């Protein structure tokens, strides 16, 4: 008999997010699920989390226990946005029992809800049902479907990340979500394996431009080194270095257009996360976080132009001299 007592999710925290010109109080929850059905992405540590081998009934009971924990430990009345992640895809009916979607809609109705999924699980009827269940009239678009596209370059996505789908798959899923009344959020990954620093920056700039017509929000995730992954193996062998914070600023300073771009540099300043030399990291991470709430491109341009640190010349050297298929020039 599986207990339905409150069970703590993998992670849950409150924060703030920019949404349609306002700053909303948000709640982010990472639910432990039945486990990602795909589990091949080279940089993802969450693929090791899950109730592997459990029955759908057991998975549902465990996830309901986690939702009960969230409702017990957070004042949901004070939250306007909820961002939901799982070990893989929230819309995968094998990983997340469909009945749990109804529980989530009941708990978070009237809020802006963002759920992450692979594109193959986005189907119009189920998405429309979630939109209807969440909609109280408080927000024009109560549900947003987030997909980890990572890059618009199919070769990079397959060779450096091993996502197992194409940009065309993302576009098709985007159209199905929008037809059902949901918004679309694209997640992009700055500097997966095998790219030089310059290649990573150029790929991100290009990806932001190319994905913009198909989504209403874009989140640039600077790559971090998660435990037990192929990426960690490369990092330990010194064949991979996470992106410089300077590179994040370089991308953000290039932004133009109406689709908002966000960046939360998880692990910023740590050796496993996006980092510079350690001296300027705190100031730049704070500036990137400020940009996430304001959308002020001039702020990041000022940081890029005016912050003086010796590691900036190092970054500029790396941008100029690293070559494809070589070892990283710095640690």
N, C-alpha and C positions, 0 to 999 in steps of 0.2 A: 504494500500500500504506500503510495507516494504522498508525503506530507504536503498540505496546501498552506502551511504556515508561511508568513512572509519570508522570502528568501532574497538576499541582497543581489541586485544585478551585478554584472561585471564592473560597471561604473555608472555613476550618476552625479551630475553637478549642475548648479545654476550659473547663469552668465547673462550676457546681454548680446543682442544681435540687431544689426541694422536691417530694416524691412520696410520697403516702400516709403522711404523718407523719414521713418521714425526709428527710434531705438526701443526694442521690446525686451522685457525680462524673459529669459529663455531657460529651458530645462533640457539638458542632453542626457539621454539614457542609452546605455549599451546593454541590451538584454542577452543573456546566455540562452541560446536556442538549441534546436536539434542538431546544429552544426551545418556549416556551409556545404552545399551539395557539390560545389565545384572544387574548391580547396587546391588550387594549383598556382595561385599568384605568388610570385617570387619574393615579394616584400611583406606579405601579410602574416602577422602572428596570430590574428583572431581565428584563422582556420583550424587552430589546434583546440579551440574552445567549443564545447557542445556536449549535449546529452546523447552521445553516439550510442546507437543500439537501443535507445529507449523507444517505447511505443508512442504513437501520436497522443494517446491519452495521458501518458506520463509527461511528455513534453509540455502539453497544454497545462497540466497541473503545476509544473515547475514554473512556467512563464507567468501564469496567473499569480503564483506566489510572489514573484519578483515585482509584478505590477502592484500588488497589495503593499509591498514594502515601499515602493515609490509614493503611493497615495498616503501612506502612514508618515513618511519622513519629509515630505515636501508640501508646502502650502500651494496647491495647484491653482487656487483662486488668484494668486499673485503672479502667475505665469501666463504670458500671452503666446509664446511659441514653444513647441516641443520638437526636439530633433531625436529621431529614433534610429538606432543602429542595432545590428545583431551580429552573430558570428559570420554571417554571409549576406543573405538577402531577405528582407522582411516580407516580400511578396512571394517567396518560394513556399508553396503549400506543404512541402515535405519538411522543410526546416522550421517553419512557423505555422502551426495549425490555423486554418482560416478562421476558426472561432475566436482566436486571440485578436484578430483584426477588429472584430466586433467589440471586444473588451476595451481595446485601445481607443476606438472611436467613442465609446461611452465615457471613458475616463477623461478624454481630451476634447470633447465636442466644444465648439466655440473658440478654439484656439487655432493658430497656424501650426500645422503638423507637417514635418518633413520626414519621410521614410526612405531608407537607402535600399536599393535592389539592383540586381543585374537586369539587363534589358529584356531577356527572354521571359521574365516573369511579369512583365507589364502587360496586362490585358484589359481591354476597355470596360467590360462589364463589371469586373471586380473593383476597378479603380473608381468608376462612377458610383458604385455602392458606398465606398468609403467617403467620397466627396459628399454624398447626400447625408450620410450619418454624422459627419463632422460639422456640416453647415448649419449655423444658427443665424446667419446674416451678419455676424460680427466682422467677417472678412470676405472680400470678393472671391478669393481663392484659398479655401481652408486647407487644401492638401497639395503638397509638392512632392513629386517623385524625384529622388536624387539617384543618379547613376554614376558609378566610378568609371568614367570614360578614360581618364588619365591622360590621354593624348589623342589628337585627331590623326596621328600617323599610325596606320595599321601595322607597319613593320616594327616600329618601336614598341607598340603595345604588345605585339606577339613575342618578339625576341627579348625585350628588356623587362617585361612585366608578366607575360604569359596569361593574359586576361581571357583569351578564348572567344572573343567576339570582335566585330568590326565597327568602324564608325557608321557604316550604313545600318547596322543593327541598332545603334544608339538613336539614329535619326528616326527609324521606324518606331521605336519605343516612345520617343518623344512625341511623335504624332498621335500615337494611341492614347498617351496620357492626356495630351491637350484636348483630344476629341472627347475624353471623358470628363473634362472640366477641371483637370489638375494642372498645376504648374510643374515646371521641370527645372531641376538644378543639376548642373554638370560639375563633377569633381575632376580636377586635373592634377597630375602628379609632377612636381618639379624635380627633375634629376633621378629617374630610375637608373638601374645598372647599365653599364657599358657606354654611357654618354659622357663626353667631356663637359666641363662647366659651360662653355660657350654653346655647345650643341643643346644642352638642357635649357638654357635661357632662350635660345632661338626657337626651339620646339614649343616652349610654353607661350611665347608671344604669338606664334603662328596658331597654336591650338585655341587660344582665347579668341582670336579673330574668327576662326573657322567654326567654332561651336556656338558663337553668339546668336546666329539666326534660329537656333533650335532650343534655346532655354532662356528662362527668365532670371536665373541667378547662376553665377560661376564661383566655385570655391577652388582656389589654388592651394594644394597641400604640398608643402615642402617635405621631401622624403625623410623619414626617420628610420633608424635601424631597429627592427623588432627582433626579439629573441627567437631562436630556433628556425630562422628563415635562411633561404639561400643568400639573401642580401647580407645577413649578418656574417655568413661564412666569408663572403667577398670582403666585407669591412674588416674582419679579423685578419685576413690575409693582406690587408692594405692595398687591395685592388679597387676599393670604392671609398669615396669620401662624400658625406652628405653635402648639400649645397651650401654655399656661403650665404650669409644674410644679405650681403651686397647684391647677390644675384636676385633675391626676392625683391629688393628695392628697384633693381634694374627693370624687372618685369612690370611691377606696379606703376613705375614712372611712365611706362609706355602705354598705359591704358587709355582708351578713348571709346566713346559710345555710351549707350543708355543702359546696357545690361550691367548690373552691379557685380563687381568682383570682390571676393573676400579672401583673406588669408589669416589663418591662426597658426603661427609657427610653433607647433607642438614640439617640445623638447628644445626650443630655441636657446642657444648658448651652450648646450650639452654636446659632448663629443658624438653621441648617437643621433643628434638632431642637427638642424641647420645651425651653423655656427661660424663665427669669425675667429678672432684671436683670443677672446675672453675679456679684453679691455673695453671694447665698444659694444659688446653683444647686448648688454642690458638696455642701453639707450636705443639701439635699433629695434630690438624686440618690442619695446614699449611703443615706438613709433609705428611699427607695423600693426600692433593691436589698436592703436588710436585710429589708423587708417580704416581698419575693419569696421569701426563704428561711425566714422565720419564720411568715408569715401573721398576724402580730400587728397587728390593726386598731387597737389602742390606740396603737401606735407612730406610725402616720400621723395619727391624730387629735391626738396630742400635737404633732407637727410643724406641723400646720395651725393649732393653737390658740396654740402657744407661740413659734414662730420669728418674730422681729420683723424686718421689712425694709420699706423704703419702697415696694417694688414690690407689696407685698400690697395696699395701698390702691389702687394702679393697677389691679391685677387685679379688685378688688372693684368699682371704677368701670366697668371694661370689662364685667363680668358684668351690671351693672345697666343700662348705657346703650347698649351695642351693639345695633343693630336689624337684623332680617333684610334681606338684599339691600343692605347698606351696606358701605362700605370698612371694613377693620379700624381700630379706634381707635388701636392701637399697633403698633410694629414689633417 
